[in-house]
Amino acid sequence: MKKFLLFAALSLASLSTLQAKIWRVNNTVGVVADFTDVGTCVSNGLVANGDTVHIEPSATSYGGVDFE
């Protein structure tokens, strides 16, 4: 029974991480990413708590970001 409970707990824990998504932000011309602007990414309704946002290096400045 203890093994089943441990398996069930680990299964539930892994399911919660399966829903998290990685979003890419890159403003380099020709690079395909989810967003080209950090502010747009953060304020987008599809980006949820627990998701990861990768802001990729670019020769072009992303500018100031206000996270309010």
matplotlib code that plots the C-alpha trace (Angstrom):
import matplotlib.pyplot as plt

x = [0.0, 2.9, 4.4, 1.1, 0.7, 4.3, 3.6, 0.4, 2.0, 4.9, 2.5, 0.4, 3.6, 4.8, 1.4, 1.5, 4.8, 3.6, 1.2, 4.0, 5.2, 8.4, 7.9, 10.7, 11.2, 13.6, 13.5, 16.1, 14.8, 14.4, 14.3, 11.0, 10.0, 6.7, 7.1, 9.4, 8.6, 9.0, 6.1, 3.7, 4.8, 4.3, 0.9, -0.4, -3.2, -1.7, 1.4, 0.5, 2.0, 4.5, 5.5, 9.1, 10.0, 13.4, 14.6, 17.1, 20.2, 19.9, 21.9, 18.7, 17.7, 14.5, 14.1, 12.8, 10.3, 7.7, 6.4, 3.6]
y = [0.0, 2.4, 1.8, 2.6, 5.8, 6.9, 6.1, 8.0, 11.1, 11.1, 10.7, 13.7, 15.8, 15.0, 15.8, 19.3, 20.0, 18.6, 21.5, 24.1, 25.6, 27.2, 30.5, 32.0, 35.7, 36.8, 40.0, 39.0, 39.3, 35.9, 33.9, 32.2, 32.5, 32.8, 36.5, 39.4, 41.6, 40.8, 43.0, 41.3, 37.9, 38.7, 40.2, 37.5, 35.5, 32.2, 32.6, 31.2, 30.9, 28.1, 28.7, 29.5, 32.5, 32.3, 35.8, 35.0, 37.1, 39.7, 42.5, 44.6, 45.9, 44.7, 48.0, 48.6, 46.0, 47.0, 44.0, 45.7]
z = [0.0, 0.8, -2.6, -4.3, -2.3, -3.2, -6.8, -6.8, -5.1, -7.6, -10.5, -9.4, -8.9, -12.4, -13.9, -12.5, -14.3, -17.6, -17.9, -17.6, -20.9, -22.1, -24.0, -26.2, -26.5, -29.4, -31.3, -33.9, -37.4, -39.0, -35.7, -35.0, -31.4, -29.4, -28.8, -29.9, -26.9, -23.2, -22.1, -24.6, -23.4, -19.7, -20.3, -22.6, -21.1, -22.4, -20.3, -16.9, -13.4, -13.5, -17.1, -18.0, -20.2, -22.0, -23.1, -25.7, -26.5, -29.2, -30.7, -30.5, -27.1, -25.6, -23.9, -20.4, -18.9, -16.4, -14.5, -12.6]

ax = plt.figure().add_subplot(projection="3d")
ax.plot(x, y, z, "-o")
ax.set_aspect("equal")
plt.show()
